[in-house]
Amino acid sequence: MKLKEGITAWLNSALNDPVTKILLKNCQLTKIQLETLLIDILAENISNKQLKYDEKAKLRLTKSKISRGSFNRTLSQSKENVIKSIYTILLLGYLGVFESSTLDPYLEIANKLKDYVEAHQDIPGKQEETEKYVKMLEIVREELETSLKRLSNPSNQSL
């Protein structure tokens, strides 16, 4: 499989994942910024070689050609948004907000997300075990979606 096809398949899978969609809808990144950031971070790992920015720009999912400059601007915006989000977390921690029980539901969902990702990596090899495991993962994913949707509604939260 060619590099572009492999990355395109991975990006489509990641960006169309129901949990990713909910998280993306409620984060500081646009879908294009997330896609660009993922390409920048992961494309070289997948290809096992250093890629130039014009090569990375060609990996975007869009049908139209993206310039290296446009790719770099979007990448810069996504990195800035990630840094601002991290600083927001640091600020809230510094001011003692995390010691409040109002953030407990977010910490619980973060742990559930971690467990869900780890469970995806531990899929068993036997057919009948795999089928049961996939059904269990589907239930966990649905629970995550419900919890994330509930938490993303500001009127339900007391921050």
Backbone torsions as a table, in degrees:
resi	resn	phi	psi	omega
1	MET	NA	136.6	179.8
2	LYS	-72.1	158.6	-178.4
3	LEU	-55.8	-51.2	-176.9
4	LYS	-60.7	-42.2	-179.9
5	GLU	-64.3	-41.8	179.3
6	GLY	-65.1	-44.8	-179.9
7	ILE	-69.2	-39.8	177.9
8	THR	-60.5	-45.3	178.9
9	ALA	-62.1	-44.3	-179.8
10	TRP	-65.0	-44.4	179.8
11	LEU	-62.3	-45.4	179.0
12	ASN	-60.0	-42.5	178.7
13	SER	-63.2	-47.7	-178.2
14	ALA	-65.4	-45.7	-174.9
15	LEU	-76.0	-20.0	178.9
16	ASN	-98.6	0.6	176.1
17	ASP	-64.3	131.6	-177.4
18	PRO	-57.9	-39.0	179.2
19	VAL	-67.6	-43.1	177.0
20	THR	-58.0	-43.2	-178.9
21	LYS	-60.2	-42.3	179.9
22	ILE	-67.3	-45.5	179.8
23	LEU	-62.9	-42.8	-179.1
24	LEU	-63.8	-40.1	-179.4
25	LYS	-60.2	-28.1	-173.9
26	ASN	-112.0	15.2	179.6
27	CYS	-110.5	-177.5	-176.8
28	GLN	-85.1	-2.8	-177.2
29	LEU	-102.7	145.1	169.3
30	THR	-81.7	167.3	178.6
31	LYS	-61.7	-41.0	179.8
32	ILE	-64.8	-41.0	179.2
33	GLN	-64.7	-42.4	178.3
34	LEU	-63.3	-45.7	178.6
35	GLU	-57.8	-45.7	-179.2
36	THR	-64.1	-43.7	178.8
37	LEU	-62.9	-43.3	178.3
38	LEU	-62.5	-41.7	177.6
39	ILE	-61.9	-46.0	-178.3
40	ASP	-61.8	-42.6	-175.2
41	ILE	-80.0	-41.9	-168.5
42	LEU	-101.2	-22.0	-175.5
43	ALA	-59.0	-40.2	-179.6
44	GLU	-69.5	-33.6	176.5
45	ASN	-65.6	-40.9	-178.8
46	ILE	-71.1	-40.6	-176.2
47	SER	-83.1	-16.3	-176.5
48	ASN	59.0	30.9	175.3
49	LYS	-153.0	159.4	178.2
50	GLN	-73.2	129.6	179.5
51	LEU	-111.5	141.7	175.0
52	LYS	-80.2	160.0	-176.4
53	TYR	-64.8	-31.3	177.0
54	ASP	-68.7	-31.1	174.9
55	GLU	-69.7	-40.3	178.1
56	LYS	-65.2	-39.0	179.6
57	ALA	-60.2	-34.1	179.9
58	LYS	-71.8	-14.3	-179.7
59	LEU	-84.9	-9.1	179.2
60	ARG	-60.5	151.3	-175.6
61	LEU	-74.5	-16.7	-177.0
62	THR	-63.9	149.7	179.3
63	LYS	-75.9	-32.7	-178.2
64	SER	-80.8	155.3	-178.4
65	LYS	-72.0	135.0	178.6
66	ILE	-108.8	131.1	178.9
67	SER	-76.0	159.8	176.3
68	ARG	-60.2	-39.8	179.7
69	GLY	-63.6	-42.1	178.3
70	SER	-65.2	-42.7	177.4
71	PHE	-59.7	-46.6	-178.6
72	ASN	-64.8	-38.7	177.4
73	ARG	-63.0	-45.7	179.5
74	THR	-64.5	-41.1	177.8
75	LEU	-61.5	-43.9	179.0
76	SER	-61.7	-43.3	178.1
77	GLN	-62.2	-41.9	-178.5
78	SER	-67.0	-41.7	178.3
79	LYS	-64.1	-40.6	178.3
80	GLU	-61.9	-42.3	179.2
81	ASN	-65.9	-38.9	177.8
82	VAL	-64.5	-45.7	179.9
83	ILE	-61.6	-43.2	178.5
84	LYS	-63.3	-38.1	178.3
85	SER	-64.9	-42.5	178.6
86	ILE	-64.1	-42.2	178.3
87	TYR	-64.8	-33.1	175.8
88	THR	-62.3	-44.9	178.2
89	ILE	-62.5	-44.9	178.7
90	LEU	-60.8	-43.7	179.5
91	LEU	-61.6	-46.7	179.9
92	LEU	-63.2	-38.6	176.4
93	GLY	-64.6	-44.8	-179.8
94	TYR	-60.1	-38.6	-178.1
95	LEU	-84.7	1.7	174.9
96	GLY	85.8	9.2	-178.1
97	VAL	-64.3	-32.3	-177.4
98	PHE	-71.4	-14.6	176.8
99	GLU	-80.5	-7.5	179.1
100	SER	-84.6	146.2	179.9
101	SER	-73.2	-7.8	-179.0
102	THR	-66.2	-21.8	179.8
103	LEU	-94.4	-1.9	-179.5
104	ASP	-53.8	-43.6	179.1
105	PRO	-60.4	-33.3	179.0
106	TYR	-71.6	-37.8	177.4
107	LEU	-67.8	-38.1	177.5
108	GLU	-63.4	-44.4	-179.2
109	ILE	-68.4	-32.9	176.2
110	ALA	-62.8	-41.3	177.5
111	ASN	-66.7	-39.5	178.1
112	LYS	-64.4	-40.1	177.7
113	LEU	-62.5	-42.1	178.0
114	LYS	-61.6	-46.0	179.1
115	ASP	-62.6	-39.0	179.8
116	TYR	-63.5	-45.2	179.0
117	VAL	-63.3	-44.6	179.0
118	GLU	-63.5	-37.8	179.1
119	ALA	-64.8	-36.7	177.4
120	HIS	-62.4	-31.4	-177.6
121	GLN	-81.4	-13.7	-175.2
122	ASP	-110.2	31.6	-178.5
123	ILE	-65.6	128.1	-178.0
124	PRO	-68.4	163.6	-175.7
125	GLY	-87.5	-30.2	-177.4
126	LYS	-74.0	140.7	-175.3
127	GLN	-55.8	-52.1	-176.7
128	GLU	-67.6	-35.0	175.8
129	GLU	-67.4	-39.4	-179.3
130	THR	-62.8	-44.0	-179.4
131	GLU	-60.9	-44.6	178.1
132	LYS	-63.9	-41.1	-178.9
133	TYR	-64.3	-42.3	179.8
134	VAL	-65.1	-40.0	177.1
135	LYS	-62.3	-41.9	178.5
136	MET	-63.5	-43.3	178.6
137	LEU	-62.5	-36.8	178.2
138	GLU	-62.8	-42.2	178.2
139	ILE	-64.1	-44.7	179.2
140	VAL	-62.9	-42.0	179.1
141	ARG	-61.4	-42.7	179.0
142	GLU	-63.5	-40.3	176.7
143	GLU	-62.9	-42.3	178.1
144	LEU	-61.3	-46.2	179.7
145	GLU	-58.2	-46.4	180.0
146	THR	-61.5	-45.9	-180.0
147	SER	-64.4	-43.6	-179.4
148	LEU	-64.6	-41.3	178.8
149	LYS	-62.7	-41.5	179.4
150	ARG	-64.2	-44.4	-178.6
151	LEU	-70.3	-23.3	-177.3
152	SER	-80.6	-7.6	178.9
153	ASN	-89.2	108.0	-176.3
154	PRO	-57.7	-29.5	-178.6
155	SER	-71.4	-15.7	177.7
156	ASN	-88.5	-6.6	-173.1
157	GLN	-113.4	155.6	-177.4
158	SER	-118.7	40.7	177.5
159	LEU	-71.6	NA	NA
